[in-house]
Amino acid sequence: MRFVEYSRIEKILASAFVLFLLLASINFLSELNNAIERPDFGDYESKYVSKELLENRSRLLVMFKHFRSLYEEAKTNLTKANELYIFKREEYRVALESGNATEEIKNEYLRAKEEYEKAYLAFQVIERAYVDIEKQLNSVNQQIDQLREKAYQEYRNAYSAYRAKVLALKLIFVIPIFLASFLIFRRYKNIYAVSLIAYSSLLFAYLIVQAVWNTFQVIGLSLFGAVATVLALYYIRKEYFKLEKLYKRRIGQNKCYSCGFPIKDDYIFCPNCGAKLKEKCEKCNAMKPIYLEFCPYCGTSLGE
């Protein structure tokens, strides 16, 4: 096949052609997400969680906040009343032991005791009401969570079906483009065909990565990346490190094709491993490097 050299501007324009087509196609693929009606979790939630149950939870939540405020206030009052009661009790006890107990000290002690008992009773009443409201609210929340889990399971199944349909639409768009560009590339193999195959390959790769990410997210993408890396390494090893290419690359770098030791142009054998570096050309008898497709002096093909 005749080799065609393309100018830098042609290569830049070809790259721009690929970029613009890719951006337009990715935008079109994004629009396909809206081609099918997307499931709404609210529809499934309302199917399982009744409006009355949500209103009951809202009512209990308002009561819970109110009684929590009363509970904290009653707890603070009880603490203060208890501290005052203990202080007055000790004051009255010391006065009795020292014989200095007066009627005023006794009355202050009795009032502190009475206030403490009232605060304790009020705290008990509010605490029972607060705990009861909290239990009711927790029970309703648990019931709602169970119903929402059922709704989410049904929504998840519907969303999976939605994504499968969208993916099918995207494949209907991408696969024909990929096949057509591949056929054009096989037929013409010029810079325009290369641009098309690059565009379709990148678009197909984008679709695969997007599908893997949507389905498996980090784990799936990691597995996909690992497989892609292994395949890339295999391809590079197979193409870049093939013996024939390795020999040519080392010969072009003035190195021994066998061991990579630096050599000079007039060496016939490698001074490091003893490998034969040159042989006579059958047509011009010049000493040419071995493992070349053509003689550098007369252009004779090795296959001729």
Backbone as CSV, one residue per row, in Angstrom:
resi,resn,N_x,N_y,N_z,CA_x,CA_y,CA_z,C_x,C_y,C_z
1,MET,0.848,-1.190,0.000,0.000,0.000,0.000,0.883,1.239,0.000
2,ARG,0.593,2.222,-0.821,1.391,3.431,-0.938,1.204,4.286,0.311
3,PHE,2.333,4.725,0.888,2.290,5.543,2.101,2.017,6.993,1.728
4,VAL,1.050,7.624,2.393,0.676,9.008,2.110,1.016,9.855,3.326
5,GLU,1.782,10.897,3.115,2.140,11.816,4.197,1.134,12.966,4.227
6,TYR,0.623,13.270,5.401,-0.355,14.342,5.546,0.281,15.519,6.269
7,SER,-0.125,16.707,5.899,0.422,17.906,6.521,-0.107,18.054,7.938
8,ARG,0.558,18.934,8.693,0.156,19.148,10.078,-1.249,19.733,10.157
9,ILE,-1.574,20.642,9.251,-2.902,21.252,9.284,-3.988,20.224,9.006
10,GLU,-3.694,19.249,8.131,-4.670,18.189,7.862,-4.884,17.331,9.108
11,LYS,-3.798,17.054,9.829,-3.920,16.252,11.053,-4.693,17.007,12.124
12,ILE,-4.446,18.328,12.218,-5.183,19.136,13.199,-6.668,19.175,12.864
13,LEU,-6.969,19.374,11.581,-8.368,19.403,11.162,-9.047,18.057,11.373
14,ALA,-8.313,16.971,11.138,-8.874,15.635,11.367,-9.176,15.427,12.852
15,SER,-8.256,15.903,13.704,-8.490,15.800,15.151,-9.692,16.631,15.567
16,ALA,-9.815,17.845,15.000,-10.965,18.691,15.311,-12.261,18.050,14.832
17,PHE,-12.187,17.401,13.668,-13.353,16.700,13.127,-13.826,15.621,14.106
18,VAL,-12.880,14.856,14.636,-13.214,13.809,15.615,-13.804,14.428,16.871
19,LEU,-13.184,15.522,17.357,-13.639,16.159,18.595,-15.062,16.689,18.463
20,PHE,-15.333,17.401,17.363,-16.668,17.991,17.190,-17.744,16.913,17.035
21,LEU,-17.420,15.872,16.265,-18.381,14.772,16.118,-18.634,14.090,17.457
22,LEU,-17.568,13.926,18.230,-17.693,13.253,19.522,-18.549,14.075,20.480
23,LEU,-18.311,15.380,20.535,-19.105,16.240,21.415,-20.582,16.233,21.020
24,ALA,-20.841,16.324,19.712,-22.231,16.312,19.248,-22.909,14.982,19.568
25,SER,-22.186,13.896,19.380,-22.766,12.575,19.623,-23.021,12.339,21.111
26,ILE,-22.075,12.780,21.962,-22.263,12.623,23.405,-23.466,13.434,23.877
27,ASN,-23.628,14.629,23.319,-24.798,15.442,23.666,-26.087,14.756,23.216
28,PHE,-26.056,14.139,22.040,-27.243,13.426,21.558,-27.541,12.218,22.443
29,LEU,-26.487,11.511,22.873,-26.691,10.366,23.763,-27.297,10.806,25.096
30,SER,-26.881,11.977,25.566,-27.464,12.500,26.807,-28.943,12.815,26.625
31,GLU,-29.301,13.326,25.461,-30.713,13.640,25.195,-31.565,12.379,25.151
32,LEU,-30.964,11.254,24.782,-31.714,9.999,24.724,-32.183,9.549,26.104
33,ASN,-31.552,10.081,27.165,-31.997,9.741,28.521,-33.432,10.190,28.757
34,ASN,-33.852,11.228,28.024,-35.209,11.756,28.197,-36.189,11.209,27.160
35,ALA,-35.689,10.334,26.284,-36.575,9.778,25.257,-37.591,8.812,25.859
36,ILE,-37.247,8.230,26.988,-38.130,7.302,27.696,-38.439,7.903,29.056
37,GLU,-39.647,7.776,29.495,-40.050,8.361,30.772,-39.270,7.740,31.922
38,ARG,-38.629,8.594,32.693,-37.828,8.139,33.819,-38.739,7.862,35.024
39,PRO,-38.566,6.743,35.707,-39.386,6.458,36.896,-39.166,7.498,37.984
40,ASP,-40.229,7.839,38.689,-40.178,8.808,39.778,-40.420,8.080,41.092
41,PHE,-39.470,8.187,42.020,-39.594,7.488,43.292,-40.826,7.951,44.063
42,GLY,-41.201,9.232,43.872,-42.374,9.747,44.581,-43.637,8.986,44.241
43,ASP,-43.749,8.509,43.001,-44.941,7.746,42.614,-45.018,6.428,43.374
44,TYR,-43.874,5.771,43.540,-43.853,4.481,44.241,-43.994,4.690,45.739
45,GLU,-43.448,5.810,46.247,-43.577,6.099,47.668,-45.033,6.343,48.036
46,SER,-45.732,7.124,47.217,-47.143,7.399,47.509,-48.008,6.144,47.374
47,LYS,-47.529,5.176,46.595,-48.267,3.924,46.433,-48.261,3.113,47.724
48,TYR,-47.160,3.171,48.470,-47.019,2.369,49.684,-47.246,3.175,50.959
49,VAL,-46.765,4.407,50.993,-46.881,5.233,52.197,-48.093,6.161,52.036
50,SER,-49.113,5.932,52.854,-50.355,6.707,52.726,-50.174,8.133,53.239
51,LYS,-51.011,9.002,52.760,-50.987,10.402,53.183,-51.338,10.513,54.662
52,GLU,-52.272,9.671,55.123,-52.678,9.700,56.527,-51.512,9.340,57.443
53,LEU,-50.693,8.380,57.008,-49.555,7.964,57.823,-48.521,9.086,57.928
54,LEU,-48.296,9.796,56.844,-47.357,10.917,56.857,-47.883,12.061,57.714
55,GLU,-49.213,12.309,57.641,-49.799,13.363,58.465,-49.719,13.002,59.946
56,ASN,-49.903,11.721,60.250,-49.789,11.270,61.640,-48.364,11.468,62.156
57,ARG,-47.381,11.194,61.308,-45.998,11.400,61.718,-45.708,12.884,61.945
58,SER,-46.242,13.742,61.070,-46.039,15.183,61.238,-46.642,15.668,62.549
59,ARG,-47.840,15.155,62.863,-48.495,15.552,64.125,-47.667,15.080,65.323
60,LEU,-47.196,13.832,65.267,-46.389,13.309,66.365,-45.062,14.046,66.486
61,LEU,-44.517,14.469,65.364,-43.250,15.199,65.398,-43.407,16.548,66.079
62,VAL,-44.546,17.235,65.800,-44.816,18.519,66.463,-44.980,18.307,67.966
63,MET,-45.729,17.265,68.342,-45.929,16.970,69.770,-44.612,16.577,70.426
64,PHE,-43.803,15.821,69.710,-42.528,15.372,70.268,-41.626,16.565,70.577
65,LYS,-41.551,17.524,69.639,-40.724,18.708,69.867,-41.254,19.524,71.049
66,HIS,-42.591,19.629,71.136,-43.197,20.387,72.238,-42.896,19.731,73.581
67,PHE,-43.106,18.416,73.682,-42.873,17.728,74.951,-41.386,17.625,75.277
68,ARG,-40.534,17.616,74.271,-39.096,17.612,74.554,-38.695,18.931,75.207
69,SER,-39.301,20.038,74.740,-39.034,21.333,75.353,-39.535,21.375,76.792
70,LEU,-40.755,20.826,77.008,-41.289,20.775,78.364,-40.456,19.863,79.254
71,TYR,-39.985,18.765,78.686,-39.161,17.818,79.434,-37.855,18.466,79.889
72,GLU,-37.204,19.187,78.989,-35.944,19.848,79.344,-36.185,20.916,80.406
73,GLU,-37.298,21.632,80.277,-37.619,22.664,81.264,-37.907,22.040,82.627
74,ALA,-38.711,20.944,82.648,-39.035,20.270,83.907,-37.783,19.669,84.540
75,LYS,-36.887,19.162,83.713,-35.638,18.584,84.222,-34.768,19.655,84.874
76,THR,-34.732,20.833,84.263,-33.960,21.949,84.826,-34.572,22.410,86.146
77,ASN,-35.924,22.524,86.180,-36.606,22.933,87.421,-36.381,21.916,88.535
78,LEU,-36.417,20.638,88.178,-36.194,19.594,89.189,-34.778,19.668,89.745
79,THR,-33.820,19.919,88.922,-32.433,20.017,89.373,-32.257,21.182,90.343
80,LYS,-32.818,22.333,89.979,-32.722,23.498,90.866,-33.442,23.259,92.184
81,ALA,-34.673,22.657,92.108,-35.437,22.390,93.333,-34.708,21.399,94.222
82,ASN,-34.072,20.408,93.591,-33.327,19.403,94.358,-32.121,20.035,95.060
83,GLU,-31.415,20.896,94.368,-30.249,21.559,94.968,-30.673,22.428,96.153
84,LEU,-31.782,23.169,95.982,-32.262,24.022,97.071,-32.740,23.184,98.246
85,TYR,-33.427,22.083,97.936,-33.931,21.202,98.997,-32.784,20.599,99.797
86,ILE,-31.755,20.129,99.146,-30.604,19.545,99.841,-29.919,20.592,100.720
87,PHE,-29.792,21.820,100.173,-29.147,22.888,100.944,-29.954,23.211,102.201
88,LYS,-31.283,23.396,102.056,-32.127,23.731,103.204,-32.211,22.583,104.188
89,ARG,-32.192,21.359,103.712,-32.220,20.197,104.607,-30.968,20.153,105.459
90,GLU,-29.817,20.359,104.855,-28.576,20.345,105.607,-28.514,21.524,106.578
91,GLU,-29.037,22.678,106.110,-29.057,23.854,106.995,-29.920,23.589,108.218
92,TYR,-31.071,22.980,108.037,-31.979,22.685,109.148,-31.379,21.625,110.065
93,ARG,-30.677,20.614,109.482,-30.054,19.561,110.297,-28.953,20.139,111.183
94,VAL,-28.136,20.989,110.628,-27.057,21.612,111.406,-27.640,22.485,112.520
95,ALA,-28.731,23.204,112.189,-29.367,24.065,113.208,-29.928,23.234,114.340
96,LEU,-30.513,22.073,114.002,-31.044,21.192,115.044,-29.920,20.647,115.928
97,GLU,-28.839,20.242,115.330,-27.735,19.675,116.106,-27.071,20.710,117.004
98,SER,-27.076,21.961,116.564,-26.439,23.021,117.361,-27.412,23.713,118.313
99,GLY,-28.693,23.361,118.224,-29.704,23.959,119.079,-30.115,25.343,118.644
100,ASN,-29.805,25.691,117.411,-30.153,27.033,116.914,-31.293,26.997,115.907
101,ALA,-32.036,25.920,115.872,-33.128,25.812,114.904,-34.235,26.787,115.249
102,THR,-34.604,27.569,114.237,-35.696,28.523,114.413,-36.872,28.099,113.548
103,GLU,-38.000,28.705,113.795,-39.192,28.387,113.025,-39.019,28.805,111.560
104,GLU,-38.299,29.896,111.358,-38.071,30.380,109.988,-37.221,29.384,109.187
105,ILE,-36.158,28.847,109.809,-35.304,27.869,109.126,-36.105,26.607,108.817
106,LYS,-36.949,26.195,109.790,-37.761,24.998,109.580,-38.743,25.203,108.422
107,ASN,-39.394,26.369,108.384,-40.360,26.642,107.314,-39.688,26.701,105.942
108,GLU,-38.487,27.291,105.893,-37.748,27.339,104.626,-37.414,25.926,104.148
109,TYR,-37.044,25.072,105.097,-36.748,23.671,104.743,-37.991,22.962,104.223
110,LEU,-39.131,23.163,104.919,-40.363,22.494,104.513,-40.848,23.005,103.155
111,ARG,-40.698,24.302,102.886,-41.100,24.854,101.590,-40.213,24.304,100.465
112,ALA,-38.921,24.183,100.750,-37.993,23.641,99.751,-38.323,22.179,99.449
113,LYS,-38.702,21.453,100.515,-39.071,20.056,100.330,-40.338,19.934,99.492
114,GLU,-41.311,20.800,99.788,-42.568,20.770,99.043,-42.368,21.138,97.576
115,GLU,-41.535,22.157,97.331,-41.252,22.564,95.952,-40.533,21.460,95.190
116,TYR,-39.644,20.759,95.883,-38.928,19.643,95.238,-39.894,18.534,94.866
117,GLU,-40.826,18.190,95.799,-41.777,17.114,95.522,-42.704,17.492,94.371
118,LYS,-43.121,18.767,94.315,-43.958,19.211,93.201,-43.190,19.127,91.869
119,ALA,-41.934,19.567,91.890,-41.116,19.535,90.672,-40.880,18.095,90.218
120,TYR,-40.706,17.200,91.217,-40.476,15.792,90.881,-41.717,15.169,90.253
121,LEU,-42.879,15.459,90.792,-44.130,14.928,90.241,-44.381,15.481,88.829
122,ALA,-44.133,16.784,88.675,-44.333,17.395,87.348,-43.367,16.784,86.334
123,PHE,-42.139,16.541,86.769,-41.145,15.939,85.869,-41.567,14.526,85.469
124,GLN,-42.097,13.749,86.410,-42.528,12.386,86.113,-43.661,12.374,85.083
125,VAL,-44.630,13.286,85.256,-45.769,13.354,84.332,-45.290,13.700,82.926
126,ILE,-44.456,14.725,82.840,-43.967,15.164,81.527,-43.055,14.110,80.914
127,GLU,-42.264,13.450,81.740,-41.356,12.425,81.225,-42.135,11.262,80.630
128,ARG,-43.200,10.831,81.309,-44.014,9.728,80.787,-44.657,10.114,79.458
129,ALA,-45.184,11.337,79.390,-45.803,11.794,78.141,-44.757,11.907,77.032
130,TYR,-43.583,12.405,77.369,-42.499,12.574,76.385,-42.028,11.218,75.852
131,VAL,-41.850,10.257,76.749,-41.418,8.910,76.342,-42.483,8.226,75.498
132,ASP,-43.746,8.412,75.870,-44.841,7.804,75.107,-44.899,8.368,73.689
133,ILE,-44.790,9.706,73.558,-44.784,10.328,72.232,-43.583,9.841,71.418
134,GLU,-42.442,9.723,72.064,-41.232,9.268,71.371,-41.408,7.838,70.844
135,LYS,-42.011,6.967,71.644,-42.256,5.593,71.207,-43.209,5.558,70.012
136,GLN,-44.281,6.356,70.089,-45.223,6.402,68.966,-44.538,6.901,67.691
137,LEU,-43.726,7.949,67.830,-43.034,8.508,66.675,-42.048,7.498,66.086
138,ASN,-41.318,6.793,66.940,-40.374,5.776,66.457,-41.097,4.638,65.750
139,SER,-42.253,4.265,66.285,-43.030,3.194,65.664,-43.520,3.603,64.279
140,VAL,-44.007,4.842,64.170,-44.481,5.331,62.874,-43.319,5.461,61.889
141,ASN,-42.190,5.959,62.361,-41.016,6.081,61.493,-40.542,4.714,60.994
142,GLN,-40.572,3.740,61.874,-40.176,2.388,61.482,-41.136,1.820,60.437
143,GLN,-42.410,2.067,60.640,-43.407,1.603,59.675,-43.212,2.276,58.320
144,ILE,-42.962,3.582,58.337,-42.725,4.317,57.088,-41.458,3.823,56.397
145,ASP,-40.396,3.566,57.169,-39.139,3.073,56.583,-39.333,1.719,55.905
146,GLN,-40.118,0.845,56.530,-40.382,-0.470,55.937,-41.160,-0.341,54.630
147,LEU,-42.161,0.535,54.643,-42.953,0.747,53.432,-42.113,1.403,52.342
148,ARG,-41.245,2.332,52.724,-40.380,2.980,51.750,-39.366,2.005,51.149
149,GLU,-38.928,1.051,51.938,-38.016,0.041,51.411,-38.704,-0.791,50.329
150,LYS,-39.959,-1.130,50.556,-40.713,-1.854,49.521,-40.873,-0.987,48.268
151,ALA,-41.175,0.295,48.490,-41.326,1.213,47.358,-40.010,1.351,46.597
152,TYR,-38.885,1.408,47.338,-37.583,1.565,46.697,-37.214,0.331,45.878
153,GLN,-37.555,-0.849,46.376,-37.273,-2.075,45.627,-38.016,-2.074,44.292
154,GLU,-39.286,-1.690,44.325,-40.054,-1.639,43.081,-39.526,-0.538,42.164
155,TYR,-39.170,0.611,42.758,-38.597,1.707,41.963,-37.266,1.299,41.335
156,ARG,-36.442,0.585,42.092,-35.138,0.148,41.578,-35.307,-0.789,40.386
157,ASN,-36.279,-1.696,40.462,-36.539,-2.585,39.321,-36.997,-1.795,38.096
158,ALA,-37.871,-0.817,38.343,-38.358,0.011,37.225,-37.232,0.858,36.636
159,TYR,-36.338,1.346,37.504,-35.239,2.178,37.020,-34.223,1.347,36.243
160,SER,-34.024,0.105,36.664,-33.128,-0.785,35.922,-33.677,-1.051,34.525
161,ALA,-34.990,-1.267,34.434,-35.615,-1.468,33.124,-35.490,-0.211,32.269
162,TYR,-35.645,0.947,32.905,-35.505,2.224,32.178,-34.094,2.363,31.614
163,ARG,-33.082,2.069,32.416,-31.694,2.196,31.954,-31.387,1.211,30.832
164,ALA,-31.965,0.014,30.924,-31.755,-0.971,29.866,-32.350,-0.482,28.541
165,LYS,-33.523,0.133,28.608,-34.151,0.655,27.388,-33.343,1.810,26.798
166,VAL,-32.858,2.683,27.671,-32.048,3.814,27.197,-30.751,3.304,26.578
167,LEU,-30.132,2.308,27.221,-28.900,1.742,26.673,-29.141,1.108,25.309
168,ALA,-30.285,0.447,25.159,-30.616,-0.148,23.861,-30.750,0.935,22.785
169,LEU,-31.388,2.044,23.124,-31.511,3.153,22.171,-30.136,3.703,21.784
170,LYS,-29.264,3.841,22.777,-27.925,4.365,22.503,-27.120,3.405,21.639
171,LEU,-27.272,2.111,21.882,-26.560,1.123,21.063,-27.069,1.144,19.626
172,ILE,-28.376,1.349,19.464,-28.946,1.451,18.113,-28.318,2.619,17.351
173,PHE,-27.950,3.662,18.094,-27.309,4.822,17.470,-25.818,4.591,17.226
174,VAL,-25.140,3.969,18.189,-23.677,3.888,18.146,-23.179,2.745,17.264
175,ILE,-23.788,1.561,17.378,-23.264,0.387,16.673,-23.239,0.574,15.156
176,PRO,-24.317,1.082,14.512,-24.232,1.300,13.061,-23.107,2.257,12.669
177,ILE,-22.903,3.302,13.473,-21.814,4.242,13.190,-20.473,3.531,13.268
178,PHE,-20.300,2.709,14.295,-19.041,1.989,14.465,-18.801,1.016,13.305
179,LEU,-19.825,0.267,12.927,-19.675,-0.694,11.829,-19.403,0.011,10.507
180,ALA,-20.116,1.106,10.259,-19.920,1.840,9.006,-18.518,2.425,8.924
181,SER,-18.039,3.012,10.028,-16.691,3.582,10.020,-15.637,2.493,9.880
182,PHE,-15.883,1.324,10.458,-14.939,0.210,10.331,-14.858,-0.272,8.878
183,LEU,-16.005,-0.364,8.217,-16.016,-0.780,6.808,-15.319,0.250,5.927
184,ILE,-15.564,1.539,6.205,-14.895,2.599,5.438,-13.386,2.555,5.659
185,PHE,-12.987,2.306,6.914,-11.568,2.239,7.231,-10.891,1.070,6.502
186,ARG,-11.572,-0.075,6.472,-10.995,-1.239,5.786,-10.860,-0.996,4.284
187,ARG,-11.734,-0.186,3.735,-11.724,0.024,2.288,-10.717,1.101,1.872
188,TYR,-10.658,2.221,2.620,-9.862,3.358,2.154,-8.561,3.557,2.931
189,LYS,-8.584,3.437,4.235,-7.394,3.562,5.080,-6.638,4.862,4.830
190,ASN,-7.345,5.968,4.764,-6.716,7.284,4.685,-7.013,8.041,5.970
191,ILE,-6.579,9.293,6.023,-6.722,10.057,7.257,-8.182,10.304,7.616
192,TYR,-9.032,10.369,6.618,-10.467,10.591,6.865,-11.115,9.335,7.447
193,ALA,-10.718,8.195,6.902,-11.232,6.931,7.443,-10.706,6.690,8.852
194,VAL,-9.443,7.063,9.088,-8.869,6.931,10.431,-9.620,7.824,11.412
195,SER,-9.979,9.036,10.977,-10.743,9.953,11.829,-12.094,9.353,12.194
196,LEU,-12.748,8.741,11.211,-14.054,8.133,11.478,-13.950,6.965,12.454
197,ILE,-12.945,6.113,12.253,-12.798,4.956,13.142,-12.406,5.409,14.548
198,ALA,-11.603,6.502,14.637,-11.255,7.046,15.956,-12.492,7.608,16.644
199,TYR,-13.302,8.333,15.896,-14.528,8.913,16.457,-15.481,7.828,16.945
200,SER,-15.730,6.837,16.107,-16.683,5.789,16.485,-16.148,4.933,17.629
201,SER,-14.838,4.693,17.652,-14.246,3.893,18.732,-14.339,4.627,20.066
202,LEU,-14.020,5.930,20.053,-14.128,6.724,21.274,-15.572,6.819,21.750
203,LEU,-16.490,6.964,20.816,-17.900,7.040,21.179,-18.382,5.724,21.780
204,PHE,-17.959,4.625,21.174,-18.347,3.310,21.690,-17.728,3.070,23.069
205,ALA,-16.455,3.467,23.231,-15.797,3.318,24.530,-16.490,4.170,25.594
206,TYR,-16.886,5.390,25.215,-17.607,6.260,26.150,-18.912,5.617,26.603
207,LEU,-19.616,5.025,25.656,-20.893,4.390,25.990,-20.688,3.204,26.932
208,ILE,-19.646,2.421,26.681,-19.376,1.258,27.533,-19.012,1.698,28.946
209,VAL,-18.108,2.682,29.045,-17.691,3.169,30.363,-18.881,3.748,31.116
210,GLN,-19.727,4.497,30.428,-20.910,5.075,31.067,-21.860,3.984,31.563
211,ALA,-22.053,2.963,30.733,-22.953,1.869,31.128,-22.391,1.110,32.322
212,VAL,-21.085,0.862,32.308,-20.446,0.152,33.424,-20.539,0.980,34.694
213,TRP,-20.289,2.286,34.572,-20.350,3.152,35.753,-21.766,3.208,36.328
214,ASN,-22.768,3.329,35.470,-24.145,3.400,35.948,-24.592,2.107,36.596
215,THR,-24.031,0.998,36.134,-24.462,-0.301,36.653,-23.691,-0.714,37.894
216,PHE,-22.363,-0.619,37.810,-21.531,-1.132,38.913,-20.761,-0.046,39.640
217,GLN,-20.753,1.156,39.069,-20.052,2.293,39.634,-18.582,1.952,39.884
218,VAL,-18.053,2.236,41.085,-16.607,2.167,41.297,-16.073,0.750,41.091
219,ILE,-16.777,-0.251,41.620,-16.281,-1.632,41.509,-16.262,-2.068,40.051
220,GLY,-17.378,-1.823,39.348,-17.430,-2.225,37.945,-16.431,-1.475,37.093
221,LEU,-16.281,-0.175,37.356,-15.329,0.608,36.578,-13.904,0.149,36.845
222,SER,-13.610,-0.232,38.087,-12.282,-0.734,38.417,-11.995,-2.038,37.684
223,LEU,-12.995,-2.934,37.660,-12.809,-4.193,36.943,-12.649,-3.949,35.446
224,PHE,-13.474,-3.035,34.906,-13.367,-2.705,33.487,-11.989,-2.115,33.187
225,GLY,-11.519,-1.218,34.058,-10.204,-0.624,33.863,-9.093,-1.650,33.944
226,ALA,-9.229,-2.613,34.875,-8.213,-3.640,35.001,-8.148,-4.512,33.743
227,VAL,-9.331,-4.906,33.240,-9.362,-5.730,32.021,-8.809,-4.950,30.831
228,ALA,-9.220,-3.678,30.722,-8.728,-2.851,29.617,-7.214,-2.675,29.689
229,THR,-6.683,-2.521,30.898,-5.235,-2.369,31.071,-4.498,-3.626,30.666
230,VAL,-5.030,-4.786,31.063,-4.388,-6.049,30.694,-4.378,-6.228,29.174
231,LEU,-5.513,-5.914,28.544,-5.584,-6.036,27.088,-4.629,-5.069,26.407
232,ALA,-4.541,-3.842,26.954,-3.625,-2.856,26.375,-2.175,-3.307,26.516
233,LEU,-1.849,-3.830,27.687,-0.487,-4.326,27.899,-0.169,-5.493,26.967
234,TYR,-1.150,-6.364,26.776,-0.943,-7.503,25.873,-0.716,-7.020,24.444
235,TYR,-1.528,-6.029,24.036,-1.391,-5.511,22.673,-0.040,-4.821,22.495
236,ILE,0.349,-4.007,23.486,1.642,-3.318,23.390,2.788,-4.323,23.370
237,ARG,2.671,-5.331,24.224,3.720,-6.354,24.259,3.807,-7.105,22.940
238,LYS,2.631,-7.371,22.374,2.604,-8.139,21.129,3.100,-7.319,19.950
239,GLU,2.687,-6.038,19.876,3.025,-5.215,18.722,4.356,-4.482,18.878
240,TYR,4.581,-3.915,20.059,5.760,-3.068,20.229,7.013,-3.884,20.533
241,PHE,6.824,-5.008,21.201,7.982,-5.812,21.586,8.099,-7.110,20.776
242,LYS,7.499,-7.143,19.602,7.717,-8.275,18.708,9.192,-8.322,18.339
243,LEU,9.722,-9.538,18.159,11.158,-9.680,17.923,11.618,-8.870,16.722
244,GLU,10.823,-8.900,15.629,11.237,-8.178,14.425,11.327,-6.679,14.693
245,LYS,10.341,-6.138,15.396,10.363,-4.706,15.681,11.449,-4.360,16.694
246,LEU,11.650,-5.251,17.667,12.713,-5.022,18.646,14.074,-5.010,17.972
247,TYR,14.278,-5.940,17.027,15.555,-5.985,16.291,15.769,-4.686,15.516
248,LYS,14.740,-4.251,14.782,14.872,-3.037,13.972,15.110,-1.809,14.844
249,ARG,14.418,-1.752,15.982,14.576,-0.593,16.850,15.994,-0.537,17.427
250,ARG,16.520,-1.673,17.819,17.869,-1.693,18.382,18.929,-1.411,17.323
251,ILE,18.695,-1.921,16.116,19.656,-1.651,15.027,19.668,-0.160,14.717
252,GLY,18.465,0.476,14.717,18.383,1.908,14.462,19.043,2.729,15.554
253,GLN,19.192,2.177,16.764,19.824,2.866,17.883,21.299,2.482,18.043
254,ASN,21.831,1.775,17.015,23.223,1.299,17.073,23.468,0.433,18.303
255,LYS,22.567,-0.514,18.482,22.689,-1.488,19.564,22.571,-2.888,18.997
256,CYS,23.117,-3.834,19.716,23.000,-5.226,19.299,21.542,-5.651,19.382
257,TYR,21.054,-6.268,18.302,19.649,-6.681,18.290,19.356,-7.758,19.304
258,SER,20.405,-8.493,19.733,20.207,-9.632,20.625,20.261,-9.238,22.101
259,CYS,21.282,-8.420,22.473,21.467,-8.102,23.898,21.345,-6.618,24.204
260,GLY,21.303,-5.756,23.169,21.179,-4.331,23.394,22.475,-3.618,23.697
261,PHE,23.605,-4.282,23.515,24.905,-3.670,23.804,25.239,-2.649,22.708
262,PRO,25.804,-1.446,23.071,26.156,-0.444,22.042,27.198,-0.989,21.064
263,ILE,26.961,-0.722,19.768,27.874,-1.214,18.734,28.224,-0.067,17.787
264,LYS,29.241,-0.286,16.954,29.648,0.689,15.942,29.243,0.187,14.556
265,ASP,29.270,1.109,13.593,28.807,0.774,12.246,29.621,-0.327,11.586
266,ASP,30.909,-0.442,11.939,31.749,-1.432,11.267,31.801,-2.766,12.002
267,TYR,31.025,-2.903,13.097,31.008,-4.195,13.807,30.238,-5.220,12.987
268,ILE,30.797,-6.415,12.863,30.100,-7.520,12.203,29.511,-8.471,13.239
269,PHE,30.185,-8.560,14.364,29.697,-9.383,15.469,29.625,-8.520,16.718
270,CYS,28.697,-8.843,17.603,28.530,-8.117,18.862,29.669,-8.467,19.807
271,PRO,30.400,-7.482,20.330,31.498,-7.784,21.250,31.023,-8.273,22.613
272,ASN,29.723,-8.169,22.865,29.214,-8.579,24.182,28.654,-10.000,24.179
273,CYS,27.850,-10.325,23.137,27.222,-11.658,23.110,27.663,-12.494,21.913
274,GLY,28.373,-11.887,20.956,28.872,-12.635,19.803,27.850,-12.845,18.702
275,ALA,26.682,-12.186,18.790,25.668,-12.363,17.749,26.131,-11.726,16.449
276,LYS,25.793,-12.358,15.324,26.151,-11.821,14.021,25.273,-10.625,13.717
277,LEU,25.940,-9.493,13.368,25.218,-8.246,13.175,24.983,-7.917,11.712
278,LYS,25.863,-8.357,10.804,25.746,-7.998,9.394,25.936,-9.229,8.525
279,GLU,25.395,-9.134,7.298,25.541,-10.192,6.303,25.582,-9.568,4.917
280,LYS,26.073,-10.307,3.956,26.183,-9.780,2.606,24.837,-9.751,1.918
281,CYS,24.618,-8.659,1.203,23.407,-8.565,0.382,23.592,-9.465,-0.835
282,GLU,22.594,-10.246,-1.172,22.704,-11.201,-2.289,22.799,-10.507,-3.638
283,LYS,22.383,-9.229,-3.691,22.399,-8.530,-4.982,23.613,-7.628,-5.154
284,CYS,23.943,-6.813,-4.108,25.049,-5.853,-4.258,26.286,-6.253,-3.463
285,ASN,26.204,-7.337,-2.696,27.317,-7.861,-1.894,27.787,-6.893,-0.808
286,ALA,27.031,-5.843,-0.509,27.408,-4.936,0.576,27.032,-5.570,1.915
287,MET,27.789,-5.231,2.962,27.508,-5.745,4.299,26.373,-4.911,4.901
288,LYS,25.251,-5.534,5.004,24.067,-4.831,5.526,23.638,-5.453,6.856
289,PRO,22.994,-4.629,7.749,22.478,-5.188,9.000,21.434,-6.262,8.710
290,ILE,21.440,-7.294,9.525,20.465,-8.367,9.328,19.125,-7.958,9.922
291,TYR,18.104,-8.718,9.587,16.728,-8.503,10.047,16.132,-7.190,9.530
292,LEU,16.585,-6.729,8.369,15.958,-5.591,7.713,15.161,-6.090,6.519
293,GLU,14.059,-5.411,6.214,13.238,-5.841,5.087,13.884,-5.498,3.752
294,PHE,14.670,-4.406,3.722,15.302,-3.971,2.471,16.771,-3.647,2.721
295,CYS,17.566,-3.870,1.726,18.983,-3.528,1.801,19.123,-2.003,1.739
296,PRO,19.870,-1.380,2.662,20.002,0.075,2.656,20.889,0.605,1.538
297,TYR,21.527,-0.298,0.781,22.448,0.149,-0.268,21.862,-0.009,-1.668
298,CYS,21.080,-1.072,-1.892,20.507,-1.261,-3.218,18.984,-1.374,-3.213
299,GLY,18.384,-1.442,-2.031,16.938,-1.491,-1.924,16.325,-2.844,-2.177
300,THR,17.152,-3.887,-2.263,16.630,-5.232,-2.514,15.826,-5.725,-1.309
301,SER,14.655,-6.313,-1.590,13.851,-6.855,-0.535,14.431,-8.202,-0.106
302,LEU,14.334,-8.480,1.172,14.861,-9.757,1.691,14.053,-10.936,1.146
303,GLY,12.834,-10.654,0.759,11.986,-11.737,0.240,12.254,-12.047,-1.206
304,GLU,12.995,-11.165,-1.878,13.232,-11.375,-3.311,14.325,-12.420,-3.524
